[in-house]
Amino acid sequence: MLKHLSRYIRTLRHYLSLFMEYMQEHGFKAACANSVYILKILFRQYRLNKQTSSLRNKAAKGTRRHIRPGSRTSVLFISGEPSTPGHKYRINCITSCLPETLYHIQVILYGKDPLDEKKLEQGPVDVVWIWRLPWDQELNKFLLKAKSLGANIHYDVDDLMTNPHLANQKLIDGIRSMGLEENSVRQFYQRHYEMLRFSDHASSPTDALTSQMLFSHDDVWTIPNTFTSQDLILARTARQEHEHDGRFRMGYASGSRTHQKDFQTILPALCNVLADYPQATLVVYPMTLLLDEYPELARFEGQIEKRKLCPVEELVYEYARYDVNLCPLEAGNVFCECKSQLKFFEAALCKTPTIATPTDPFARFIRHAENGFLAETVDEWESSIRLLLDDASARKRIGENAYRSVLWNFSPDLLRQSVESVFVHAITPALSRQASAFSAQRVCNTSSHESIALPECVEVFSRFTHSQSRVTVVIPCYNYETYLVECLESVQNQKLQNLDVVIVDDDSTDNSLQIAESWLTKNATRFGSVKLYKNRTNSKLAKSRNAAVNLCETEFYFPLDPDNFLDSHCLDYLMTDIEKEKCGFIYPMLSSIGDARKMPHPRDWSIQQLRNGNYIDAMALIRKSTWTCVGGYTDDAAFVGWEDYDFWCKCAENALVGRLCSDAVAFYRTHPDSMLSTITDQPGYLEKAKQTMRERHPWLLI
C-alpha cells in the first residue's frame, strides 16, 4: 500500500510541474483543461491497479516462480510492431544473444500471431516480455492469465511514449509531418502508460529514457540497442566493396518522416559546405525526408544524392558509402533527448565518423574529435564537417576509433549481461537479487574503458579474399624462425574453413619476418584475409598481441604464440561451443610438447580457482568485444609473461565468463628459449610479478 502511495505522490508531483509549465506556455484556462485529462489518467490507473492488486499481493507473498538450478528460464516475447526496424533491435537482437542451454524462447508477432493462452499453459512461462505494445482488452486478459500462473511481466519501449502530456506538435514534430491528430497520439501514449504501470519491471535503450520512465514506474532498466554478428560481417563486406569516386558524401539516414525539425537545425551549415565544396554531396532518402520543406536546397540539386530505402539489415551498405554520418536532433527537446545512439554505432561498424547533436545518449559515448564529433550550433556543425572534408587522415583515425569504441558498448555480449541482470532481478530469490543485479548493471552502464596499449607498426604484406570469416588467428612473433612454419601449418589445416590470420613481428633479429611473408604469400588464398605487420621497435608481447587483435576484423580472435600449434579440429570445436554458450571466451585442453610440469592445466572457469593462480593459457577463442571491454593486454614490465593471467583477471572483474571446451586440443611447447624459461621463472622475478598482480587485483591470493 505504501509503495503504491509513494508512486501516486511522485506522479502527482511530476504532473504538477508539468501543469506549471503548461500554464506558462498556454495560459491558466488551457492548463486546467489539461489537468482534468491528467486526473482521468490517474483515476483510470487507480482502477487498473485495483484490478491487479490481488495478483501483485500473491506475487509478493512468494507465489512468483523461482528458477531451479539446472532448469532453463522460459521467456515469451510479444512484439508490438514486428514489421518495423525496431523489431530487429528490441526482439531479434535480444532473443539471439540468449543461449539455448539456459533459455527457452517463444516469440509472438502481435497482429500476425494470436495471443493464445495455451502458450502459457503448455509449460511454465517465467517472463512475458512485451515490446512497444499498448494496453488493450485482449492483452489485458492474456496478461492477467500469465500473472495468475506466476509469470513476471516486462515492458520494453524505445521511444518516450509513456507520457501522454508530450503528445503535442511543439515537442513531437512527427505529429505534424506524419499527418496525425494530437488527441489520437495522446490516447495511444496513454495506453502505453497503462502498460508500463501494469508491468512488474520495464526497460528502455538509453539512460535518458529510463530516467523519464522512472516518473511512472520505480523498476526500469537500461538495455542498449546493439548490433548482431551478421552486422559485423555485412559491415566488413560493405567496407571492402565500396569504391571511392572522389565525392565527399554527407549521409542523413532518417528512419521515418518524423525528423523535419531535426534536419532543419543543420540546414544552414550544409548549405554553406555545399556552396564552398563542389565535391560535397548530401545523401538523403526522400521517402523519410520531405525535401519540399527546405527550399534552400533547391540550388544544390546537382549535389544531392537521393537514395531508396533499404531493409534495416542492409543499412550498413549505406553507411559504408558515407564519408560522414549526420545525426542532428533538436537540442533540449525531451523527446529527442531520449533517442538512442544506434545511428552512431551502425556507422562506426563501417568505420564512418559521426557528427551528432550532444543529446545525453550521444554525449555519453562520443568523445569529441576522438571517436566522433558533438555539435550543437550551426558553426560547430559546419566546422566539424569542414575538418572531415579537408583531412582524410582525420576521417580514417576517427572512424577507426569509433569502430573500436562500439565493439563492447553495443555488443551482443553487453546486451546479454543487461538482459540477464533483469532476469536476475525478476526471478531469483530476494537475498541474492541485490548483489547479482548490481554487479551486472554496473557493467551495463560502463561507457569508457582503459586505453589499449598499441605500438607503432607498418604493413609488410596483406591479401583480402573474402569477408565471411568470423575468427582471426593472431600471432605475435619475436625470433621464432624455428617454430613459426609448424605453427602456421596447423592453422592452415584447421577444419574451420573461414579463417583470417594476422601476424605482428616484434622487430625480430632473425629470419622470422621473411619466413612469415614467404609463407603468407604462398598460402594467402586459403584464408579470408591475411595481414603481416612489423613493429617499428621491439615492443614486447602485450603490445604486439594488442596490435594483432586491433588489426583483426572478425567477431572472434585466437591468440597463438609461434612455438605452439593446434589440433586440426581445435577452432571448429571452440567455435561450436562458444556459439552455444554465448560466453565471452572459451579455451581448449592442452597437450604438452616438452616439460609437462610447466604446462597450465585448464579447468572449467572459476573465479575462486583464478584467485589462487592462473590455470588458463593465452590460447583461447575470445570475442573482440571482450578484449575491448577489459582494455586489451596490459603492457607492464613488472609481469612480462603474466599478460594472459592479468587479462583473465580483468575479465572476471567485468563479469565476463569463460568456458572450457574439453573436445578442443592445443599443443603447448616448453623449451629453453621460451619466455617462461628466460624471464618468468628467473630468480627474484616471480615474487615481483606476484606483488604487481596483487596490487592490480587485490582479490587474488597468489
C-alpha positions in Angstrom: 0.0 0.0 0.0 2.8 2.4 0.9 4.6 1.5 -2.3 1.6 2.4 -4.4 1.0 5.6 -2.4 4.6 6.7 -3.0 4.1 6.1 -6.7 1.0 8.3 -6.7 2.7 11.1 -4.8 5.6 11.0 -7.1 3.4 11.0 -10.2 1.3 13.9 -8.8 4.4 15.9 -8.2 5.6 15.2 -11.7 2.3 16.3 -13.2 2.1 19.4 -11.0 5.4 20.5 -12.5 4.0 19.8 -16.0 0.9 21.8 -15.1 3.0 24.8 -14.2 5.0 24.6 -17.4 1.8 24.2 -19.5 0.2 27.2 -17.7 3.2 29.4 -18.6 3.1 28.4 -22.2 -0.7 28.2 -22.9 -2.4 30.0 -20.0 -4.3 29.1 -16.9 -7.5 28.0 -18.6 -5.8 25.6 -21.0 -3.7 24.2 -18.2 -6.9 23.5 -16.1 -8.4 21.7 -19.1 -5.2 19.6 -19.4 -5.2 18.9 -15.7 -8.7 17.4 -16.0 -7.3 15.0 -18.6 -4.4 14.1 -16.3 -6.8 13.3 -13.4 -8.7 11.0 -15.7 -5.4 9.2 -16.4 -4.8 8.8 -12.7 -8.3 7.6 -11.9 -8.0 5.0 -14.7 -4.7 3.9 -13.3 -6.3 3.5 -9.9 -8.9 1.2 -11.3 -6.2 -0.7 -13.1 -4.1 -1.2 -10.0 -7.2 -2.2 -8.0 -8.0 -4.9 -10.6 -4.5 -6.4 -10.4 -3.7 -5.8 -6.7 -4.7 -9.3 -5.6 -2.3 -10.8 -8.2 0.5 -8.5 -7.1 -0.1 -9.4 -3.5 0.2 -13.1 -4.3 3.5 -12.5 -6.1 4.8 -10.6 -3.1 3.9 -13.5 -0.8 6.1 -15.9 -2.8 3.8 -17.4 -5.4 6.1 -16.0 -8.1 8.1 -18.8 -9.6 11.9 -19.0 -9.0 14.1 -20.9 -11.4 15.6 -24.1 -10.1 19.3 -24.6 -10.6 19.9 -26.5 -13.9 16.5 -25.6 -15.4 16.0 -23.2 -18.3 14.4 -19.8 -18.0 11.2 -19.6 -20.1 10.6 -16.2 -21.8 7.7 -15.3 -24.0 8.4 -12.3 -26.2 5.5 -10.3 -27.7 6.5 -7.9 -30.4 4.0 -5.0 -30.8 5.5 -3.8 -34.2 7.0 -6.8 -35.9 7.2 -5.1 -39.3 9.2 -2.1 -38.2 13.0 -1.8 -37.9 12.8 -1.6 -34.1 11.7 -5.3 -34.1 15.3 -6.2 -35.0 16.9 -4.3 -32.2 14.4 -4.9 -29.4 13.3 -8.5 -30.2 15.7 -10.3 -32.6 18.9 -9.0 -31.1 17.7 -9.9 -27.6 16.5 -13.4 -28.4 19.6 -14.2 -30.4 22.0 -13.2 -27.6 20.5 -15.7 -25.1 22.0 -19.2 -25.1 19.6 -22.1 -25.8 21.2 -24.1 -23.0 19.8 -21.6 -20.4 16.7 -20.1 -22.0 13.5 -21.4 -23.7 12.4 -18.7 -26.0 9.0 -18.1 -27.7 8.0 -15.1 -29.9 4.5 -13.8 -30.7 4.2 -11.3 -33.5 1.3 -9.2 -32.5 -1.2 -8.8 -35.3 0.1 -11.9 -37.1 0.0 -14.4 -34.3 -2.9 -14.8 -31.8 -2.4 -14.2 -28.1 -3.1 -17.9 -27.4 -3.3 -18.6 -23.7 -2.3 -22.2 -24.4 1.3 -20.9 -24.8 1.0 -20.1 -21.1 -0.5 -23.4 -20.1 1.8 -25.7 -22.1 4.7 -25.0 -19.8 5.6 -22.5 -17.1 6.4 -19.1 -18.5 8.8 -17.2 -16.2 8.7 -13.8 -18.0 6.3 -12.3 -20.6 8.4 -9.7 -22.4 6.4 -7.0 -24.2 7.9 -4.6 -26.7 6.1 -1.5 -27.9 2.6 -2.9 -27.4 0.0 -0.6 -25.9 -2.6 -1.7 -23.4 -5.9 -3.2 -24.7 -8.6 -5.6 -23.6 -7.2 -8.6 -25.4 -3.7 -8.0 -23.9 -5.3 -7.4 -20.5 -7.0 -10.8 -20.5 -3.8 -12.5 -21.6 -1.5 -10.9 -19.1 -3.9 -11.4 -16.2 -3.8 -15.1 -17.1 0.0 -15.0 -17.2 0.3 -13.3 -13.8 -2.1 -15.8 -12.3 0.3 -18.6 -13.4 3.2 -16.8 -11.7 4.8 -15.0 -14.7 6.7 -11.7 -14.4 5.5 -9.0 -16.9 8.3 -7.0 -18.5 7.5 -3.9 -20.7 10.1 -2.6 -23.2 9.8 0.6 -25.2 12.3 2.5 -27.3 10.7 6.0 -27.5 9.3 8.4 -24.9 5.7 7.1 -25.4 4.7 6.7 -21.7 3.8 10.4 -21.0 0.6 11.5 -22.7 1.3 15.1 -21.9 4.1 15.1 -24.5 1.6 14.4 -27.4 1.8 17.9 -28.9 3.3 19.2 -32.1 5.6 21.5 -30.3 7.6 18.7 -28.8 7.0 16.0 -31.4 7.1 17.4 -34.9 6.4 14.0 -36.3 2.7 14.5 -35.3 2.6 17.3 -38.0 4.8 15.7 -40.6 3.0 12.4 -40.4 -0.4 14.0 -40.5 -1.5 12.7 -37.2 -4.1 14.0 -34.7 -2.7 15.1 -31.3 -5.7 13.6 -29.5 -5.2 10.1 -31.1 -1.5 10.2 -30.3 -2.3 11.2 -26.7 -4.7 8.3 -26.3 -2.1 6.0 -27.9 0.5 7.2 -25.3 -2.0 6.8 -22.5 -2.3 3.1 -23.4 1.5 2.7 -23.3 1.5 4.5 -19.9 -1.1 1.9 -18.6 1.1 -0.9 -20.0 4.1 0.5 -18.1 2.2 0.9 -14.8 0.8 -2.7 -15.0 4.2 -4.3 -15.6 6.4 -5.7 -12.9 9.5 -4.1 -14.5 10.4 -2.3 -17.6 13.3 -1.3 -19.8 14.5 1.2 -22.5 17.6 1.5 -24.7 19.0 4.7 -23.1 19.6 6.0 -19.6 17.8 9.3 -20.5 14.6 7.4 -21.5 14.9 5.2 -18.4 15.0 8.3 -16.2 11.8 9.6 -17.8 10.0 6.3 -17.3 11.0 6.3 -13.6 8.5 9.1 -13.1 5.8 6.4 -13.6 7.5 3.2 -12.5 10.2 2.5 -9.9 11.7 -0.5 -11.6 13.1 0.4 -15.0 16.4 -0.9 -16.5 18.6 0.2 -19.4 19.0 -2.4 -22.1 21.0 -0.9 -25.0 20.4 -1.3 -28.7 23.1 -3.5 -30.2 24.4 -4.9 -33.4 24.5 -8.6 -34.4 27.2 -11.0 -35.5 25.8 -10.7 -39.0 26.0 -6.9 -38.9 29.8 -7.2 -38.3 30.2 -9.4 -41.4 28.0 -7.2 -43.5 29.8 -4.0 -42.4 33.2 -5.5 -43.3 31.8 -6.6 -46.7 30.4 -3.2 -47.3 33.7 -1.5 -46.4 35.6 -3.8 -48.9 33.1 -3.3 -51.7 32.7 0.4 -51.6 34.8 2.3 -54.2 35.6 5.9 -53.6 34.8 8.2 -56.6 36.1 11.5 -55.3 32.8 12.7 -53.8 32.5 13.6 -50.2 29.2 12.1 -49.0 27.4 13.5 -46.0 24.7 11.0 -45.2 21.5 11.6 -43.3 19.7 8.2 -42.7 16.4 9.1 -41.2 14.1 6.1 -40.5 10.8 7.9 -40.7 9.2 11.3 -41.6 9.4 12.5 -38.0 12.7 14.4 -38.1 11.9 17.5 -40.2 12.8 20.0 -37.4 15.9 17.9 -36.5 17.2 18.3 -40.0 16.4 22.0 -40.1 18.9 22.6 -37.3 21.9 21.7 -39.6 20.5 23.0 -42.9 22.5 26.4 -42.8 25.7 24.5 -42.2 25.0 22.1 -45.0 24.2 24.9 -47.4 27.5 26.7 -46.6 29.5 23.5 -47.1 27.7 22.6 -50.4 28.4 26.1 -51.7 32.1 26.0 -50.9 32.9 22.4 -51.9 31.7 21.2 -55.4 32.7 17.6 -54.4 30.4 17.7 -51.3 27.3 15.6 -51.7 24.3 15.3 -49.4 22.8 11.8 -49.3 19.1 11.7 -48.4 16.1 9.4 -48.5 13.1 11.3 -49.9 10.7 8.6 -48.5 11.7 9.7 -45.0 12.7 13.4 -45.5 10.3 15.9 -47.1 12.7 18.0 -49.2 10.0 20.4 -50.3 10.1 21.9 -46.8 13.7 23.0 -47.5 13.7 25.4 -50.5 17.3 26.4 -49.6 18.5 23.1 -51.1 17.0 23.8 -54.5 20.1 25.4 -55.9 22.2 22.4 -54.9 20.1 19.8 -56.9 23.3 18.5 -58.5 24.9 17.8 -55.2 22.0 16.0 -53.6 22.0 12.2 -54.0 18.6 10.7 -53.5 18.5 7.0 -52.3 15.8 4.5 -52.0 15.0 3.0 -48.6 16.6 -0.4 -47.9 15.9 -3.1 -45.3 17.4 -2.4 -41.9 19.6 -5.4 -42.3 21.3 -3.8 -45.3 21.7 -0.3 -43.9 25.4 -0.9 -43.3 25.9 -0.7 -47.1 24.6 2.8 -47.0 26.8 3.9 -44.0 29.8 2.5 -45.8 29.2 4.9 -48.7 29.2 7.9 -46.4 32.3 10.0 -45.6 30.5 11.4 -42.6 27.3 10.3 -40.9 25.0 13.2 -39.7 22.8 12.7 -36.6 21.1 16.0 -35.9 18.4 16.3 -33.2 16.5 19.2 -31.7 18.7 20.0 -28.6 16.8 20.4 -25.4 13.7 18.6 -26.7 12.9 15.9 -24.1 11.6 13.6 -26.8 14.8 13.9 -28.8 17.0 13.6 -25.7 15.7 10.0 -25.2 16.6 8.9 -28.8 19.2 6.1 -28.9 22.7 6.0 -30.4 22.1 3.3 -33.0 23.0 5.6 -35.9 26.3 6.2 -34.3 27.2 2.5 -33.7 25.9 1.3 -37.0 28.1 3.9 -38.9 31.0 3.0 -36.6 30.9 -0.6 -37.7 31.7 0.8 -41.2 34.4 3.0 -39.7 32.4 6.0 -40.8 32.8 9.1 -38.5 29.6 10.6 -37.0 28.7 14.2 -36.1 25.8 14.3 -33.6 23.8 16.7 -31.5 25.1 16.4 -27.9 21.9 14.8 -26.5 22.5 12.7 -23.4 22.8 9.3 -25.3 25.3 10.6 -27.8 27.3 12.6 -25.3 27.8 9.5 -23.2 29.7 7.7 -25.9 31.1 10.2 -28.4 34.4 11.8 -27.3 34.6 14.9 -29.3 37.3 14.8 -32.0 38.4 11.4 -30.9 35.7 8.9 -32.0 33.2 11.4 -33.4 32.1 15.0 -33.1 29.5 16.7 -31.0 27.9 19.8 -32.5 25.0 22.0 -31.4 25.3 25.3 -33.1 25.5 25.9 -36.9 29.1 27.0 -36.5 30.0 23.8 -34.7 28.3 21.6 -37.4 30.0 23.5 -40.2 33.5 23.4 -38.7 33.2 19.7 -37.9 32.1 18.9 -41.5 34.8 21.0 -43.0 37.5 19.4 -40.8 36.5 15.9 -42.0 36.2 17.1 -45.6 39.6 18.6 -45.6 41.5 15.9 -43.7 41.2 12.4 -45.0 43.6 11.1 -42.3 41.3 12.5 -39.6 38.4 10.7 -41.1 40.3 7.4 -41.0 41.6 7.9 -37.5 38.2 8.9 -36.0 36.5 6.1 -38.0 38.9 3.6 -36.5 38.4 4.9 -33.0 34.7 4.8 -33.4 34.8 1.2 -34.6 36.9 0.2 -31.6 34.7 2.1 -29.1 31.4 0.4 -30.1 32.7 -3.2 -30.1 31.9 -3.6 -26.4 29.4 -0.8 -25.7 26.9 -2.0 -28.3 27.9 -5.7 -28.5 25.6 -8.7 -28.1 27.7 -9.6 -25.1 26.8 -6.5 -23.2 23.2 -7.0 -24.3 23.1 -10.4 -22.8 24.5 -9.1 -19.5 21.9 -6.3 -19.5 19.0 -8.7 -20.1 20.3 -11.2 -17.6 20.5 -8.5 -15.0 16.8 -8.0 -15.4 16.1 -11.8 -15.1 18.3 -12.0 -12.0 16.3 -9.2 -10.5 13.0 -10.7 -11.5 13.2 -14.4 -10.9 16.0 -15.1 -8.3 15.5 -15.2 -4.5 15.5 -11.8 -2.9 18.7 -12.3 -0.8 20.8 -12.9 -3.9 19.0 -10.4 -6.1 20.6 -7.2 -5.0 24.2 -8.2 -5.3 23.8 -10.1 -8.6 21.7 -7.4 -10.2 24.1 -4.6 -9.0 27.1 -6.4 -10.4 25.6 -6.9 -13.8 24.1 -3.4 -14.0 27.5 -1.9 -13.1 28.9 -3.5 -16.2 25.9 -2.5 -18.4 26.5 1.2 -17.6 30.2 1.1 -18.4 30.8 3.6 -21.2 34.5 4.0 -21.1 37.3 1.5 -20.7 41.1 1.5 -20.2 43.1 2.8 -23.2 44.7 -0.1 -25.1 48.5 -0.1 -25.4 49.3 -0.2 -29.1 52.8 0.0 -30.7 53.6 1.8 -34.0 53.7 -0.8 -36.7 53.8 -0.8 -40.5 52.3 -3.1 -43.1 54.6 -5.6 -44.8 52.0 -7.8 -46.6 48.3 -8.2 -46.8 45.8 -10.0 -49.0 42.0 -10.0 -48.9 40.0 -12.8 -50.4 36.5 -12.7 -48.7 34.8 -11.3 -45.6 33.0 -14.4 -44.4 35.5 -15.2 -41.6 34.4 -14.9 -38.0 37.7 -16.0 -36.4 41.2 -14.5 -36.8 44.3 -16.3 -35.5 46.6 -13.6 -34.2 50.3 -14.4 -33.9 52.8 -12.1 -32.2 56.3 -13.1 -33.2 59.7 -12.4 -32.0 62.7 -14.5 -33.1 60.7 -17.7 -33.6 62.0 -18.8 -37.0 62.5 -22.4 -35.7 58.8 -23.0 -34.9 56.8 -20.5 -37.0 56.1 -22.7 -40.0 54.8 -25.6 -37.9 52.5 -23.1 -36.1 51.2 -21.7 -39.4 50.7 -25.1 -40.9 48.5 -26.1 -38.0 46.4 -23.0 -38.7 46.1 -23.9 -42.4 45.0 -27.4 -41.5 42.0 -26.3 -39.4 38.7 -27.9 -40.2 37.1 -24.5 -39.7 37.2 -23.1 -43.2 36.5 -19.4 -42.9 39.6 -18.0 -41.1 41.8 -14.9 -41.1 45.4 -14.6 -40.0 47.2 -11.6 -38.6 51.0 -11.8 -37.7 52.8 -8.9 -36.0 56.5 -9.2 -36.0 58.1 -7.5 -33.0 61.2 -6.3 -34.8 62.8 -9.8 -34.9 66.6 -10.1 -35.3 66.4 -13.5 -37.0 64.5 -14.5 -40.2 61.0 -14.7 -38.7 59.7 -11.8 -40.7 60.9 -13.2 -44.0 59.6 -16.7 -43.2 56.2 -15.3 -42.3 56.0 -13.2 -45.5 57.0 -16.1 -47.7 54.5 -18.5 -46.1 51.6 -16.0 -46.2 52.3 -15.1 -49.9 52.2 -18.8 -50.8 49.1 -19.7 -48.7 47.0 -16.5 -48.7 44.1 -17.8 -50.7 43.4 -20.4 -48.0 42.2 -17.6 -45.7 39.6 -14.8 -45.9 42.3 -12.3 -45.1 46.0 -12.3 -44.2 48.0 -9.4 -42.7 51.6 -9.2 -41.8 52.8 -6.1 -39.9 56.1 -5.2 -38.3 56.6 -3.1 -35.1 59.0 -0.2 -35.7 60.7 -1.0 -32.5 60.7 -4.0 -30.2 57.5 -3.5 -28.1 57.2 -6.8 -26.2 54.4 -9.3 -26.1 51.4 -7.3 -24.7 51.7 -4.5 -27.3 52.3 -6.9 -30.1 49.3 -9.0 -29.3 47.2 -5.9 -28.9 48.4 -4.7 -32.3 47.4 -8.1 -33.9 43.9 -8.1 -32.3 43.4 -4.4 -33.3 44.1 -5.4 -36.9 41.7 -8.3 -36.9 38.2 -7.5 -38.3 36.3 -10.5 -37.1 34.0 -11.1 -34.1 36.4 -13.6 -32.5 40.2 -14.0 -32.3 42.5 -16.7 -31.1 46.0 -15.7 -29.8 48.6 -18.2 -30.8 52.3 -18.0 -30.0 54.6 -19.3 -32.7 56.1 -22.0 -30.5 52.6 -23.6 -30.0 50.3 -25.2 -32.5 46.7 -26.6 -32.8 44.9 -29.8 -33.4 43.1 -29.7 -36.7 39.6 -29.7 -35.0 40.5 -27.2 -32.3 39.0 -24.0 -33.7 35.9 -25.8 -35.1 35.1 -27.3 -31.7 35.7 -24.0 -29.9 33.5 -22.1 -32.3 30.7 -24.5 -31.9 30.8 -24.3 -28.2 31.1 -20.5 -27.9 28.0 -20.1 -30.2 26.1 -22.5 -27.9 27.2 -20.9 -24.6 27.3 -17.3 -25.8 30.2 -16.7 -23.3 33.0 -14.1 -23.5 35.7 -16.6 -24.3 36.3 -20.4 -24.5 39.6 -22.2 -24.1 40.9 -25.7 -25.2 42.5 -28.6 -23.4 46.3 -28.5 -23.6 48.7 -31.3 -24.7 52.4 -30.9 -23.7 55.4 -30.7 -26.0 58.3 -30.6 -23.6 58.2 -30.4 -19.8 54.6 -31.1 -18.8 55.3 -29.8 -15.3 55.5 -26.2 -16.6 52.2 -26.5 -18.6 49.0 -24.9 -17.4 46.3 -27.4 -16.6 42.9 -26.0 -17.8 39.8 -26.5 -15.6 36.4 -25.0 -16.0 36.0 -21.3 -15.4 36.1 -20.5 -11.7 36.9 -17.1 -10.1 37.8 -18.9 -6.9 40.4 -21.0 -8.7 41.7 -18.0 -10.5 42.4 -16.3 -7.2 45.0 -19.0 -6.4 46.9 -18.7 -9.7 46.5 -18.8 -13.4 45.3 -22.1 -15.0 44.3 -20.8 -18.4 46.8 -20.2 -21.2 46.6 -17.3 -23.6 45.3 -19.7 -26.3 41.5 -19.2 -26.2 38.8 -18.2 -28.6 37.9 -14.7 -27.4 35.3 -12.2 -28.6 37.0 -9.0 -29.7 34.4 -7.1 -27.7 35.8 -8.8 -24.6 39.3 -7.5 -25.5 37.8 -4.0 -25.9 35.9 -4.2 -22.7 38.9 -5.0 -20.5 41.3 -2.6 -22.3 43.3 -5.3 -24.1 46.5 -6.9 -22.7 48.3 -4.8 -20.1 51.9 -3.7 -21.0 53.8 -3.8 -17.8 57.5 -4.8 -17.5 56.8 -5.9 -13.9 54.9 -9.0 -15.0 56.1 -9.9 -18.5 54.8 -13.4 -19.2 51.8 -12.9 -17.0 49.8 -10.9 -19.5 47.3 -13.6 -20.0 46.7 -14.0 -16.2 46.1 -10.3 -15.9 43.7 -10.5 -18.9 41.6 -13.2 -17.3 41.5 -11.3 -14.0 40.2 -8.2 -15.8 37.5 -10.4 -17.5 36.4 -11.7 -14.0 36.2 -8.1 -12.7 34.0 -7.2 -15.7 31.6 -10.1 -15.1 32.8 -11.8 -18.4 32.5 -15.5 -18.2 34.6 -18.2 -19.9 34.2 -21.9 -20.5 36.5 -24.9 -21.0 36.0 -27.0 -24.2 37.2 -30.5 -23.4 36.9 -31.6 -27.1 39.3 -29.0 -28.4 43.1 -29.5 -28.1 46.0 -27.2 -28.5 49.7 -28.1 -28.1 51.7 -26.2 -25.6 55.5 -26.3 -26.1 58.1 -25.7 -23.3 61.7 -25.1 -24.4 64.8 -23.3 -23.2 64.2 -20.2 -25.3 60.6 -19.6 -24.2 59.5 -16.5 -22.3 58.7 -18.8 -19.4 62.2 -20.1 -19.2 64.1 -16.9 -19.9 62.1 -14.4 -17.9 59.1 -15.6 -15.9 61.0 -18.4 -13.9 64.1 -16.4 -13.3 65.1 -15.9 -9.6 63.6 -12.8 -8.0 61.3 -12.1 -10.9 58.5 -14.4 -9.7 57.9 -12.6 -6.4 58.0 -9.2 -8.2 55.4 -10.3 -10.7 53.1 -11.7 -7.9 53.3 -8.4 -6.0 52.4 -6.4 -9.1 49.4 -8.7 -9.8 48.2 -8.4 -6.2 48.4 -4.6 -6.5 46.4 -4.6 -9.7 43.9 -7.2 -8.4 43.7 -7.1 -4.6 41.3 -10.1 -4.5 44.0 -12.5 -5.7 45.5 -14.9 -3.2 48.7 -15.8 -5.0 
